[in-house]
Amino acid sequence: MTTAASAPSRAEVLSLFRSLLRVARQFSDYNIREYTKRRTIDSFRQNRDLADPSTISSAFSDGKSQLEVARRQAVVYSLYAPRVKSVMEIEHR
C-alpha cells in the first residue's frame, strides 16, 4: 500500500485504470457506460505528465475514490436498469 509521501507504482496506476474500465463495462445503460469510460481515459491522460510525488499520490487517491463511487453506482444502476436498449446498442440486420 502506498503512503501519502510516496507515489504509487506504475503497476498500481495501471491496475486502477483497468479497474475503472472494468466497472464502466458493468453499466447496462449505454450512455452511462460510455461516459464512464471516456471520463476515465480523459482523466488519466490529463494526469499523465504529473511529476511531483505528492500530486501523483493525490490524483491516485482521487482515482481510488472515484472507483468506489463507480462501483456503488454500477450496483444502483443495475437495480434500476432500463428494459429497452439504447439505439446505439441495437443490432442492425
Biopython code that builds the backbone (N, CA, C, O; Angstrom):
import numpy as np
from Bio.PDB.StructureBuilder import StructureBuilder

atoms = [
    (1, "MET", "N", (0.841, -1.185, 0.000)),
    (1, "MET", "CA", (0.000, 0.000, 0.000)),
    (1, "MET", "C", (0.878, 1.238, 0.000)),
    (1, "MET", "O", (1.918, 1.267, 0.659)),
    (2, "THR", "N", (0.472, 2.240, -0.722)),
    (2, "THR", "CA", (1.276, 3.446, -0.798)),
    (2, "THR", "C", (0.906, 4.404, 0.325)),
    (2, "THR", "O", (-0.216, 4.395, 0.833)),
    (3, "THR", "N", (1.863, 5.220, 0.695)),
    (3, "THR", "CA", (1.613, 6.246, 1.696)),
    (3, "THR", "C", (1.477, 7.575, 0.993)),
    (3, "THR", "O", (1.694, 7.674, -0.215)),
    (4, "ALA", "N", (1.117, 8.600, 1.748)),
    (4, "ALA", "CA", (0.940, 9.919, 1.146)),
    (4, "ALA", "C", (2.266, 10.470, 0.629)),
    (4, "ALA", "O", (2.280, 11.285, -0.293)),
    (5, "ALA", "N", (3.390, 10.028, 1.221)),
    (5, "ALA", "CA", (4.699, 10.568, 0.855)),
    (5, "ALA", "C", (5.245, 9.942, -0.433)),
    (5, "ALA", "O", (5.992, 10.582, -1.173)),
    (6, "SER", "N", (4.869, 8.694, -0.691)),
    (6, "SER", "CA", (5.420, 8.040, -1.877)),
    (6, "SER", "C", (4.358, 7.914, -2.960)),
    (6, "SER", "O", (3.180, 7.687, -2.687)),
    (7, "ALA", "N", (4.812, 8.068, -4.185)),
    (7, "ALA", "CA", (3.904, 7.969, -5.325)),
    (7, "ALA", "C", (3.596, 6.498, -5.593)),
    (7, "ALA", "O", (4.426, 5.630, -5.322)),
    (8, "PRO", "N", (2.405, 6.216, -6.124)),
    (8, "PRO", "CA", (2.070, 4.832, -6.464)),
    (8, "PRO", "C", (2.942, 4.337, -7.621)),
    (8, "PRO", "O", (3.417, 5.125, -8.439)),
    (9, "SER", "N", (3.138, 3.048, -7.672)),
    (9, "SER", "CA", (3.933, 2.476, -8.750)),
    (9, "SER", "C", (3.129, 2.491, -10.053)),
    (9, "SER", "O", (1.911, 2.666, -10.050)),
    (10, "ARG", "N", (3.829, 2.307, -11.141)),
    (10, "ARG", "CA", (3.168, 2.244, -12.459)),
    (10, "ARG", "C", (2.146, 1.113, -12.479)),
    (10, "ARG", "O", (1.057, 1.265, -13.032)),
    (11, "ALA", "N", (2.495, -0.017, -11.878)),
    (11, "ALA", "CA", (1.584, -1.160, -11.843)),
    (11, "ALA", "C", (0.304, -0.824, -11.075)),
    (11, "ALA", "O", (-0.783, -1.241, -11.474)),
    (12, "GLU", "N", (0.425, -0.075, -9.977)),
    (12, "GLU", "CA", (-0.755, 0.321, -9.206)),
    (12, "GLU", "C", (-1.641, 1.267, -10.014)),
    (12, "GLU", "O", (-2.867, 1.161, -9.976)),
    (13, "VAL", "N", (-1.026, 2.180, -10.734)),
    (13, "VAL", "CA", (-1.777, 3.129, -11.554)),
    (13, "VAL", "C", (-2.501, 2.385, -12.681)),
    (13, "VAL", "O", (-3.677, 2.642, -12.940)),
    (14, "LEU", "N", (-1.806, 1.476, -13.340)),
    (14, "LEU", "CA", (-2.429, 0.695, -14.418)),
    (14, "LEU", "C", (-3.551, -0.186, -13.884)),
    (14, "LEU", "O", (-4.575, -0.365, -14.545)),
    (15, "SER", "N", (-3.358, -0.733, -12.695)),
    (15, "SER", "CA", (-4.394, -1.549, -12.076)),
    (15, "SER", "C", (-5.648, -0.712, -11.790)),
    (15, "SER", "O", (-6.768, -1.171, -12.013)),
    (16, "LEU", "N", (-5.457, 0.502, -11.303)),
    (16, "LEU", "CA", (-6.581, 1.404, -11.052)),
    (16, "LEU", "C", (-7.295, 1.728, -12.362)),
    (16, "LEU", "O", (-8.524, 1.710, -12.422)),
    (17, "PHE", "N", (-6.528, 2.022, -13.408)),
    (17, "PHE", "CA", (-7.095, 2.332, -14.725)),
    (17, "PHE", "C", (-7.951, 1.170, -15.231)),
    (17, "PHE", "O", (-9.084, 1.365, -15.672)),
    (18, "ARG", "N", (-7.395, -0.033, -15.162)),
    (18, "ARG", "CA", (-8.126, -1.218, -15.628)),
    (18, "ARG", "C", (-9.380, -1.463, -14.790)),
    (18, "ARG", "O", (-10.425, -1.839, -15.322)),
    (19, "SER", "N", (-9.271, -1.249, -13.485)),
    (19, "SER", "CA", (-10.430, -1.443, -12.596)),
    (19, "SER", "C", (-11.547, -0.474, -12.944)),
    (19, "SER", "O", (-12.718, -0.854, -12.973)),
    (20, "LEU", "N", (-11.191, 0.775, -13.208)),
    (20, "LEU", "CA", (-12.199, 1.764, -13.587)),
    (20, "LEU", "C", (-12.876, 1.390, -14.907)),
    (20, "LEU", "O", (-14.092, 1.536, -15.040)),
    (21, "LEU", "N", (-12.105, 0.913, -15.876)),
    (21, "LEU", "CA", (-12.692, 0.499, -17.147)),
    (21, "LEU", "C", (-13.564, -0.744, -16.973)),
    (21, "LEU", "O", (-14.599, -0.873, -17.626)),
    (22, "ARG", "N", (-13.150, -1.652, -16.099)),
    (22, "ARG", "CA", (-13.938, -2.854, -15.818)),
    (22, "ARG", "C", (-15.288, -2.484, -15.198)),
    (22, "ARG", "O", (-16.322, -3.043, -15.561)),
    (23, "VAL", "N", (-15.264, -1.544, -14.266)),
    (23, "VAL", "CA", (-16.511, -1.103, -13.637)),
    (23, "VAL", "C", (-17.400, -0.415, -14.672)),
    (23, "VAL", "O", (-18.621, -0.576, -14.647)),
    (24, "ALA", "N", (-16.800, 0.342, -15.568)),
    (24, "ALA", "CA", (-17.575, 1.029, -16.602)),
    (24, "ALA", "C", (-18.362, 0.018, -17.440)),
    (24, "ALA", "O", (-19.496, 0.292, -17.832)),
    (25, "ARG", "N", (-17.779, -1.132, -17.712)),
    (25, "ARG", "CA", (-18.461, -2.159, -18.513)),
    (25, "ARG", "C", (-19.677, -2.747, -17.792)),
    (25, "ARG", "O", (-20.535, -3.360, -18.426)),
    (26, "GLN", "N", (-19.754, -2.564, -16.482)),
    (26, "GLN", "CA", (-20.865, -3.129, -15.720)),
    (26, "GLN", "C", (-22.163, -2.328, -15.856)),
    (26, "GLN", "O", (-23.242, -2.828, -15.537)),
    (27, "PHE", "N", (-22.056, -1.088, -16.331)),
    (27, "PHE", "CA", (-23.258, -0.280, -16.501)),
    (27, "PHE", "C", (-24.056, -0.793, -17.689)),
    (27, "PHE", "O", (-23.524, -0.933, -18.790)),
    (28, "SER", "N", (-25.338, -1.073, -17.461)),
    (28, "SER", "CA", (-26.163, -1.587, -18.553)),
    (28, "SER", "C", (-26.572, -0.467, -19.510)),
    (28, "SER", "O", (-26.806, -0.716, -20.693)),
    (29, "ASP", "N", (-26.657, 0.749, -19.010)),
    (29, "ASP", "CA", (-27.044, 1.884, -19.844)),
    (29, "ASP", "C", (-25.864, 2.337, -20.701)),
    (29, "ASP", "O", (-24.788, 2.641, -20.187)),
    (30, "TYR", "N", (-26.081, 2.375, -22.004)),
    (30, "TYR", "CA", (-25.021, 2.721, -22.953)),
    (30, "TYR", "C", (-24.392, 4.079, -22.644)),
    (30, "TYR", "O", (-23.168, 4.207, -22.611)),
    (31, "ASN", "N", (-25.230, 5.089, -22.417)),
    (31, "ASN", "CA", (-24.722, 6.444, -22.192)),
    (31, "ASN", "C", (-23.852, 6.531, -20.942)),
    (31, "ASN", "O", (-22.793, 7.159, -20.961)),
    (32, "ILE", "N", (-24.294, 5.910, -19.870)),
    (32, "ILE", "CA", (-23.523, 5.926, -18.618)),
    (32, "ILE", "C", (-22.223, 5.156, -18.802)),
    (32, "ILE", "O", (-21.165, 5.592, -18.350)),
    (33, "ARG", "N", (-22.309, 4.008, -19.470)),
    (33, "ARG", "CA", (-21.122, 3.175, -19.696)),
    (33, "ARG", "C", (-20.077, 3.931, -20.507)),
    (33, "ARG", "O", (-18.900, 3.946, -20.149)),
    (34, "GLU", "N", (-20.503, 4.552, -21.592)),
    (34, "GLU", "CA", (-19.561, 5.281, -22.451)),
    (34, "GLU", "C", (-19.014, 6.529, -21.758)),
    (34, "GLU", "O", (-17.840, 6.865, -21.913)),
    (35, "TYR", "N", (-19.860, 7.209, -20.999)),
    (35, "TYR", "CA", (-19.402, 8.383, -20.262)),
    (35, "TYR", "C", (-18.322, 7.984, -19.257)),
    (35, "TYR", "O", (-17.292, 8.649, -19.146)),
    (36, "THR", "N", (-18.561, 6.906, -18.534)),
    (36, "THR", "CA", (-17.601, 6.451, -17.519)),
    (36, "THR", "C", (-16.275, 6.067, -18.172)),
    (36, "THR", "O", (-15.211, 6.410, -17.657)),
    (37, "LYS", "N", (-16.329, 5.367, -19.289)),
    (37, "LYS", "CA", (-15.086, 5.014, -19.997)),
    (37, "LYS", "C", (-14.352, 6.260, -20.471)),
    (37, "LYS", "O", (-13.143, 6.394, -20.278)),
    (38, "ARG", "N", (-15.094, 7.168, -21.093)),
    (38, "ARG", "CA", (-14.485, 8.395, -21.621)),
    (38, "ARG", "C", (-13.893, 9.248, -20.501)),
    (38, "ARG", "O", (-12.801, 9.798, -20.646)),
    (39, "ARG", "N", (-14.611, 9.357, -19.389)),
    (39, "ARG", "CA", (-14.145, 10.148, -18.244)),
    (39, "ARG", "C", (-12.870, 9.542, -17.651)),
    (39, "ARG", "O", (-11.953, 10.272, -17.274)),
    (40, "THR", "N", (-12.811, 8.228, -17.570)),
    (40, "THR", "CA", (-11.630, 7.531, -17.056)),
    (40, "THR", "C", (-10.425, 7.800, -17.946)),
    (40, "THR", "O", (-9.361, 8.180, -17.457)),
    (41, "ILE", "N", (-10.588, 7.606, -19.242)),
    (41, "ILE", "CA", (-9.477, 7.793, -20.178)),
    (41, "ILE", "C", (-9.007, 9.242, -20.166)),
    (41, "ILE", "O", (-7.806, 9.509, -20.135)),
    (42, "ASP", "N", (-9.959, 10.178, -20.189)),
    (42, "ASP", "CA", (-9.600, 11.602, -20.181)),
    (42, "ASP", "C", (-8.849, 11.997, -18.906)),
    (42, "ASP", "O", (-7.881, 12.755, -18.961)),
    (43, "SER", "N", (-9.294, 11.485, -17.770)),
    (43, "SER", "CA", (-8.635, 11.816, -16.506)),
    (43, "SER", "C", (-7.209, 11.292, -16.445)),
    (43, "SER", "O", (-6.304, 11.981, -15.975)),
    (44, "PHE", "N", (-7.016, 10.074, -16.921)),
    (44, "PHE", "CA", (-5.667, 9.513, -16.906)),
    (44, "PHE", "C", (-4.757, 10.238, -17.896)),
    (44, "PHE", "O", (-3.575, 10.439, -17.619)),
    (45, "ARG", "N", (-5.298, 10.628, -19.037)),
    (45, "ARG", "CA", (-4.497, 11.402, -19.992)),
    (45, "ARG", "C", (-4.117, 12.760, -19.410)),
    (45, "ARG", "O", (-2.992, 13.228, -19.581)),
    (46, "GLN", "N", (-5.049, 13.373, -18.734)),
    (46, "GLN", "CA", (-4.803, 14.685, -18.135)),
    (46, "GLN", "C", (-3.697, 14.618, -17.078)),
    (46, "GLN", "O", (-2.912, 15.556, -16.936)),
    (47, "ASN", "N", (-3.640, 13.519, -16.347)),
    (47, "ASN", "CA", (-2.666, 13.377, -15.264)),
    (47, "ASN", "C", (-1.401, 12.637, -15.683)),
    (47, "ASN", "O", (-0.541, 12.369, -14.845)),
    (48, "ARG", "N", (-1.277, 12.310, -16.935)),
    (48, "ARG", "CA", (-0.146, 11.529, -17.443)),
    (48, "ARG", "C", (1.206, 12.189, -17.175)),
    (48, "ARG", "O", (2.186, 11.495, -16.902)),
    (49, "ASP", "N", (1.269, 13.500, -17.248)),
    (49, "ASP", "CA", (2.546, 14.209, -17.131)),
    (49, "ASP", "C", (2.854, 14.720, -15.722)),
    (49, "ASP", "O", (3.777, 15.515, -15.543)),
    (50, "LEU", "N", (2.096, 14.275, -14.730)),
    (50, "LEU", "CA", (2.379, 14.700, -13.351)),
    (50, "LEU", "C", (3.749, 14.181, -12.936)),
    (50, "LEU", "O", (4.114, 13.049, -13.253)),
    (51, "ALA", "N", (4.510, 15.018, -12.222)),
    (51, "ALA", "CA", (5.861, 14.623, -11.819)),
    (51, "ALA", "C", (6.050, 14.652, -10.303)),
    (51, "ALA", "O", (6.830, 13.868, -9.763)),
    (52, "ASP", "N", (5.356, 15.532, -9.626)),
    (52, "ASP", "CA", (5.500, 15.676, -8.180)),
    (52, "ASP", "C", (4.853, 14.478, -7.469)),
    (52, "ASP", "O", (3.669, 14.213, -7.677)),
    (53, "PRO", "N", (5.611, 13.750, -6.631)),
    (53, "PRO", "CA", (5.060, 12.566, -5.953)),
    (53, "PRO", "C", (3.796, 12.849, -5.129)),
    (53, "PRO", "O", (2.890, 12.017, -5.085)),
    (54, "SER", "N", (3.732, 14.007, -4.484)),
    (54, "SER", "CA", (2.540, 14.293, -3.682)),
    (54, "SER", "C", (1.326, 14.549, -4.574)),
    (54, "SER", "O", (0.209, 14.168, -4.224)),
    (55, "THR", "N", (1.535, 15.185, -5.709)),
    (55, "THR", "CA", (0.446, 15.415, -6.661)),
    (55, "THR", "C", (-0.019, 14.099, -7.265)),
    (55, "THR", "O", (-1.216, 13.874, -7.446)),
    (56, "ILE", "N", (0.935, 13.235, -7.573)),
    (56, "ILE", "CA", (0.599, 11.914, -8.112)),
    (56, "ILE", "C", (-0.191, 11.114, -7.083)),
    (56, "ILE", "O", (-1.192, 10.482, -7.422)),
    (57, "SER", "N", (0.251, 11.139, -5.836)),
    (57, "SER", "CA", (-0.456, 10.428, -4.771)),
    (57, "SER", "C", (-1.865, 10.958, -4.589)),
    (57, "SER", "O", (-2.804, 10.191, -4.376)),
    (58, "SER", "N", (-2.009, 12.266, -4.673)),
    (58, "SER", "CA", (-3.324, 12.881, -4.538)),
    (58, "SER", "C", (-4.245, 12.453, -5.683)),
    (58, "SER", "O", (-5.404, 12.106, -5.454)),
    (59, "ALA", "N", (-3.731, 12.477, -6.904)),
    (59, "ALA", "CA", (-4.526, 12.066, -8.070)),
    (59, "ALA", "C", (-4.889, 10.583, -7.969)),
    (59, "ALA", "O", (-5.995, 10.185, -8.333)),
    (60, "PHE", "N", (-3.958, 9.772, -7.478)),
    (60, "PHE", "CA", (-4.210, 8.339, -7.310)),
    (60, "PHE", "C", (-5.302, 8.112, -6.272)),
    (60, "PHE", "O", (-6.184, 7.277, -6.470)),
    (61, "SER", "N", (-5.248, 8.847, -5.172)),
    (61, "SER", "CA", (-6.276, 8.740, -4.125)),
    (61, "SER", "C", (-7.637, 9.152, -4.669)),
    (61, "SER", "O", (-8.651, 8.512, -4.388)),
    (62, "ASP", "N", (-7.649, 10.225, -5.448)),
    (62, "ASP", "CA", (-8.902, 10.660, -6.069)),
    (62, "ASP", "C", (-9.445, 9.571, -6.991)),
    (62, "ASP", "O", (-10.650, 9.317, -7.015)),
    (63, "GLY", "N", (-8.568, 8.937, -7.739)),
    (63, "GLY", "CA", (-8.972, 7.858, -8.639)),
    (63, "GLY", "C", (-9.554, 6.675, -7.879)),
    (63, "GLY", "O", (-10.543, 6.082, -8.310)),
    (64, "LYS", "N", (-8.944, 6.333, -6.753)),
    (64, "LYS", "CA", (-9.471, 5.233, -5.938)),
    (64, "LYS", "C", (-10.844, 5.589, -5.379)),
    (64, "LYS", "O", (-11.729, 4.737, -5.300)),
    (65, "SER", "N", (-11.015, 6.843, -4.994)),
    (65, "SER", "CA", (-12.323, 7.297, -4.511)),
    (65, "SER", "C", (-13.361, 7.199, -5.622)),
    (65, "SER", "O", (-14.486, 6.754, -5.395)),
    (66, "GLN", "N", (-12.976, 7.616, -6.823)),
    (66, "GLN", "CA", (-13.884, 7.545, -7.962)),
    (66, "GLN", "C", (-14.242, 6.093, -8.297)),
    (66, "GLN", "O", (-15.361, 5.806, -8.723)),
    (67, "LEU", "N", (-13.289, 5.189, -8.103)),
    (67, "LEU", "CA", (-13.549, 3.769, -8.337)),
    (67, "LEU", "C", (-14.635, 3.265, -7.386)),
    (67, "LEU", "O", (-15.544, 2.549, -7.804)),
    (68, "GLU", "N", (-14.542, 3.633, -6.127)),
    (68, "GLU", "CA", (-15.549, 3.208, -5.147)),
    (68, "GLU", "C", (-16.920, 3.794, -5.480)),
    (68, "GLU", "O", (-17.935, 3.109, -5.359)),
    (69, "VAL", "N", (-16.949, 5.052, -5.895)),
    (69, "VAL", "CA", (-18.211, 5.680, -6.296)),
    (69, "VAL", "C", (-18.787, 4.949, -7.503)),
    (69, "VAL", "O", (-19.980, 4.646, -7.536)),
    (70, "ALA", "N", (-17.948, 4.666, -8.489)),
    (70, "ALA", "CA", (-18.412, 3.978, -9.701)),
    (70, "ALA", "C", (-18.935, 2.585, -9.373)),
    (70, "ALA", "O", (-19.932, 2.151, -9.948)),
    (71, "ARG", "N", (-18.281, 1.886, -8.465)),
    (71, "ARG", "CA", (-18.761, 0.549, -8.064)),
    (71, "ARG", "C", (-20.147, 0.635, -7.446)),
    (71, "ARG", "O", (-21.031, -0.156, -7.772)),
    (72, "ARG", "N", (-20.332, 1.601, -6.551)),
    (72, "ARG", "CA", (-21.648, 1.766, -5.927)),
    (72, "ARG", "C", (-22.697, 2.151, -6.968)),
    (72, "ARG", "O", (-23.815, 1.635, -6.951)),
    (73, "GLN", "N", (-22.336, 3.053, -7.867)),
    (73, "GLN", "CA", (-23.272, 3.479, -8.903)),
    (73, "GLN", "C", (-23.645, 2.319, -9.829)),
    (73, "GLN", "O", (-24.795, 2.216, -10.255)),
    (74, "ALA", "N", (-22.692, 1.457, -10.138)),
    (74, "ALA", "CA", (-22.970, 0.308, -11.010)),
    (74, "ALA", "C", (-24.016, -0.596, -10.363)),
    (74, "ALA", "O", (-24.886, -1.130, -11.051)),
    (75, "VAL", "N", (-23.936, -0.769, -9.045)),
    (75, "VAL", "CA", (-24.919, -1.590, -8.342)),
    (75, "VAL", "C", (-26.291, -0.928, -8.400)),
    (75, "VAL", "O", (-27.290, -1.583, -8.697)),
    (76, "VAL", "N", (-26.335, 0.365, -8.118)),
    (76, "VAL", "CA", (-27.607, 1.088, -8.147)),
    (76, "VAL", "C", (-28.219, 1.049, -9.540)),
    (76, "VAL", "O", (-29.412, 0.781, -9.686)),
    (77, "TYR", "N", (-27.413, 1.314, -10.567)),
    (77, "TYR", "CA", (-27.927, 1.304, -11.931)),
    (77, "TYR", "C", (-28.394, -0.091, -12.339)),
    (77, "TYR", "O", (-29.343, -0.223, -13.112)),
    (78, "SER", "N", (-27.741, -1.128, -11.829)),
    (78, "SER", "CA", (-28.175, -2.485, -12.188)),
    (78, "SER", "C", (-29.550, -2.797, -11.585)),
    (78, "SER", "O", (-30.313, -3.584, -12.145)),
    (79, "LEU", "N", (-29.858, -2.184, -10.454)),
    (79, "LEU", "CA", (-31.165, -2.399, -9.830)),
    (79, "LEU", "C", (-32.283, -1.712, -10.610)),
    (79, "LEU", "O", (-33.423, -2.177, -10.612)),
    (80, "TYR", "N", (-31.956, -0.622, -11.260)),
    (80, "TYR", "CA", (-32.955, 0.162, -11.979)),
    (80, "TYR", "C", (-32.623, 0.260, -13.471)),
    (80, "TYR", "O", (-32.853, 1.294, -14.099)),
    (81, "ALA", "N", (-32.094, -0.796, -14.016)),
    (81, "ALA", "CA", (-31.672, -0.808, -15.422)),
    (81, "ALA", "C", (-32.878, -0.677, -16.343)),
    (81, "ALA", "O", (-33.922, -1.282, -16.102)),
    (82, "PRO", "N", (-32.729, 0.112, -17.392)),
    (82, "PRO", "CA", (-33.838, 0.237, -18.354)),
    (82, "PRO", "C", (-34.038, -1.078, -19.107)),
    (82, "PRO", "O", (-33.081, -1.803, -19.377)),
    (83, "ARG", "N", (-35.283, -1.369, -19.437)),
    (83, "ARG", "CA", (-35.582, -2.613, -20.143)),
    (83, "ARG", "C", (-35.294, -2.501, -21.644)),
    (83, "ARG", "O", (-35.052, -3.503, -22.316)),
    (84, "VAL", "N", (-35.323, -1.293, -22.147)),
    (84, "VAL", "CA", (-35.107, -1.057, -23.572)),
    (84, "VAL", "C", (-33.654, -0.646, -23.784)),
    (84, "VAL", "O", (-33.110, 0.181, -23.053)),
    (85, "LYS", "N", (-33.042, -1.244, -24.803)),
    (85, "LYS", "CA", (-31.654, -0.889, -25.109)),
    (85, "LYS", "C", (-31.583, 0.467, -25.789)),
    (85, "LYS", "O", (-32.560, 0.958, -26.356)),
    (86, "SER", "N", (-30.409, 1.050, -25.716)),
    (86, "SER", "CA", (-30.153, 2.300, -26.421)),
    (86, "SER", "C", (-30.138, 2.037, -27.923)),
    (86, "SER", "O", (-29.864, 0.920, -28.360)),
    (87, "VAL", "N", (-30.426, 3.049, -28.695)),
    (87, "VAL", "CA", (-30.364, 2.947, -30.149)),
    (87, "VAL", "C", (-28.960, 2.532, -30.589)),
    (87, "VAL", "O", (-28.797, 1.851, -31.602)),
    (88, "MET", "N", (-27.955, 2.944, -29.826)),
    (88, "MET", "CA", (-26.568, 2.624, -30.170)),
    (88, "MET", "C", (-26.258, 1.137, -30.010)),
    (88, "MET", "O", (-25.286, 0.639, -30.577)),
    (89, "GLU", "N", (-27.083, 0.430, -29.238)),
    (89, "GLU", "CA", (-26.816, -0.984, -28.972)),
    (89, "GLU", "C", (-27.666, -1.938, -29.804)),
    (89, "GLU", "O", (-27.437, -3.148, -29.779)),
    (90, "ILE", "N", (-28.626, -1.420, -30.528)),
    (90, "ILE", "CA", (-29.496, -2.271, -31.339)),
    (90, "ILE", "C", (-28.710, -2.758, -32.550)),
    (90, "ILE", "O", (-28.088, -1.977, -33.270)),
    (91, "GLU", "N", (-28.759, -4.076, -32.751)),
    (91, "GLU", "CA", (-28.042, -4.653, -33.886)),
    (91, "GLU", "C", (-28.854, -4.452, -35.155)),
    (91, "GLU", "O", (-30.062, -4.689, -35.185)),
    (92, "HIS", "N", (-28.175, -4.016, -36.190)),
    (92, "HIS", "CA", (-28.830, -3.780, -37.476)),
    (92, "HIS", "C", (-28.618, -4.999, -38.366)),
    (92, "HIS", "O", (-27.536, -5.585, -38.393)),
    (93, "ARG", "N", (-29.645, -5.363, -39.076)),
    (93, "ARG", "CA", (-29.560, -6.550, -39.938)),
    (93, "ARG", "C", (-29.376, -6.173, -41.371)),
    (93, "ARG", "O", (-29.285, -7.047, -42.232)),
]
sb = StructureBuilder()
sb.init_structure("model")
sb.init_model(0)
sb.init_chain("A")
sb.init_seg("    ")
for serial, (resi, resn, name, xyz) in enumerate(atoms, 1):
    if name == "N":
        sb.init_residue(resn, " ", resi, " ")
    sb.init_atom(name, np.array(xyz, "f"), 0.0, 1.0, " ", f" {name:<3s}", serial, name[0])
structure = sb.get_structure()
